[in-house]
């Protein structure tokens, strides 16, 4: 392969520049350089000067505002007057004629930027999403007529953990409802089926949602998914009156609509999140789920007690519709189409992401994905982590009602405490993870594994402690809160690993991993219904120990097989076949 004289000059200047900067403490530049270094040789061989200049331009643009030595290099470049202008027999094919003296682009502030405004909108969107998802968990306590349900065969629930004198509901196993509000005679297995129904539908739209979001853009799917789920939620009281099967079908349809939301989020961040801000942005937006659960549990309990359980679904559905309207007005799929983004921020995002982000078109490397060990490591680990998460999400109010005998208002507030800690810890973990990468203290792989281990091993230990806490409500709530709080660390680990190994296909990968990760959402409530059929301490001890064991297995699996390296099948194709031949 022959290179023209200008290409050789640019290559020499580039490597001389990097040699000089290697002795500086400009961590941001080094990280970007290492991120792109693996592709430089291939790019130079394929399309010569043009693509190499673009790569050089991108690195300098992203880092000039953070590293004084880069500015000195730019001054040297002015003197040598090196330009990104390729000499090629077909000049129309080479459009990069940007002078190197123009590349000093300062990184935009985070506060009030378009990308952080998007993260805030997603945060509240996923708060609504989880409110729509968990409202039935608390409302179920009020919907079921506990005085008429079939009693347990051994009466263990009253003998093992009798209600304390301070418990407001005394011996009434079903909270009072306003006159005219219906209640139903559903046993524990029926309740488990209804709580798991959401995830039957949630399974089927994950992969299609991720694939279509990667092609058409994620905003319409995220907003549309929330809107459809909110409208269906408004119909929940009617479906409950029509019968168990109608309510089961409605909850499954809600899951069907909500299944596209997380893959759409990841597809949007592939276009919006600069590499050094990925953990901050994804954890901030995803933390809305824990925040939504934290708000939804006590709010749902208060509404149930004051207005009756049907009002819960009207309030949650209305909030979802309102958020969807704001979403469609304020949000764009990518920086290029955002009407209110500054030119400076737009250039920063586009140049820092480069060709690895953006739409993947209709073509997806299905076979390499299916054979990818790092992808299977994410799948298995998320399944294991979600088992305990969905167990608590769907069954924690039942445990606090039937075993610890908290009344509805106490139940809903204490059920929310674990998610407050998880919300705060997940946001903090994202900031710490990005700082570790920025300072070059650890590799991406090491950061993802450490946060995954911390977010799965320690919570498993606290879940086991819950199983052996007996009838002590204080101990149980403390251990559950510690478990969910520390579990938030995994949001900066395995739960954002898709965008590390294949940013171009992040939406599709999250659809795949979430599809498998939703299987515990279907099985866990059913398993709880069987293991804790009599609401005994022994039955719930089995529930918590099984969840802990599954989590430990997932942590070990990711430690062995997980990675943060960009996979070969996820590299962007930078040239056409004609260019390859030349």
Buried (B, 14 or more C-beta within 10 A) or exposed (E): EEBEEBBEBBBEBBEEBBEBBEEEEBBBBBBBBEBBEEBBEEBBEBBBBBBBBBBBBBBBBBBBBBBEBBEEBBEBBEEEEBBBBBEBEEEEBBEBEBBBBEBBBEBBEEEEBBBBBBBEBBBBBBBBBBBBBBBBBBBBBBBBBBEEBEEBEEEBBBEBBEBEEEBEBEEEBBBEBEEEBEBBEBEBBBBBBBBBBBBBBBBBBBBBBBBBBBBBBBBBBBBBBBBBBBBBBBBBBEBBEEEBEBBBBBBBBBBBBBBBBBBBBBBBBBBBBBBBBBBBBBBBBBBBBBBBBBBBBBBBBBBBBEBBBBBBBBBBBEBBBEBBEEBEEBBBBBBEEBEEBBEBBBBBBBBBBBBBBBBBEEEBBEEBBEEBEBBBBBBBBBBBBBBBBBBBBBBBBBBBBBBBBBBBBBBBBBBBBBBBBBBBBBBBBBBBBBBBBBEEEBBBBEBBBBBBBBBBBBBBBBBBBBBEBEBEBEBBBBBBBBBBBBBBBBBBBBBBBBBBBBBBBBBBBBBBBBBBBBBBBBBBBBBBBEBBBBBBBEBBBBBBBBBBBBBBBBBBBBBEBBBBEBBEBBBBEBBEEEBEEB
